[in-house]
Structures are given as C-alpha cells and as structure tokens.
Amino acid sequence: MARTRIYKKDGTPTPFFWSDKDGNDLTSKTVYKKTAEGVKKMRGVRFDASKQVFRKV
C-alpha cells in the first residue's frame, strides 16, 4: 500500500493522505489521517487526485 501525502496549495504537508489500494479512479480516493492513536479513515470526504481538491460525499 503506497501512501500519497496531500499537500496544501502553498506546498506545506498535511496529516492527510490517500492510498493506491482503492483502485485506479483518481477522481474519488478515500482519505486517511495520521494521528497520535494511529491511522484513521475519514468519513464524509473524498479526495480528487486529478484536481488535488477535497470534496464532500
């Protein structure tokens, strides 16, 4: 499972990432967040990797 970090528009990293295990659809990726307790799957949000934006589900 390759983790791809999500960056802000100014180039600073965020605690969010998406994984390539979700398939080849770049327009709807599941978002995960690294926390002190571990990795958590975010609900209610998907990531459009082709446009580099979050979108609500």
N, C-alpha and C positions, 0 to 999 in steps of 0.2 A: 504494500500500500504506500504509494508516494503521496506525501503531503505537499500541497502547494499553498504557500502563505499568501494572504491577502494584504495588500498594501494600500495606504491612503493615497490620495491624489498627489500629496507632496512627497511621497516616497518613504514615509515612515511606516514600519511594520505594525500590524495589529495582532491581537491574540487569536484571530480567526484564521482558518484555513479550510480548504476543500480537498477531497481525496479523489484519485483517479479510479477507485474501485466502484464508483457509482455508474460507470458506463461512459459512452462517448458523447453524450449530449452535453455540449458546452453551455447551453442556454439555461440549464436547470441543475445546478450542483447543490448537494447537501452541504451545509455549513457546520463546522465544528469549532469549538473554542477550547483552548488550553487554559485550565485553571489550576489552582493550587491542589485541588482534590483529584485532578486528572483531566481527561478529555471528555467534553460534553457535547452532545449533538444538539444543535439549536433548532427550536421548533418555530414554525410560522415565518421562516425566512429561507430563501434560496439565493444562490449566487449565480449571476450570469457571467460566466468566464469570458465569453467573447466580447462583451461590452464593459467588463470589470465593474459591475454595479450589483448592489443587493436589491432584491425585490421581495415584497410580501407575498405570502401564499394564502 
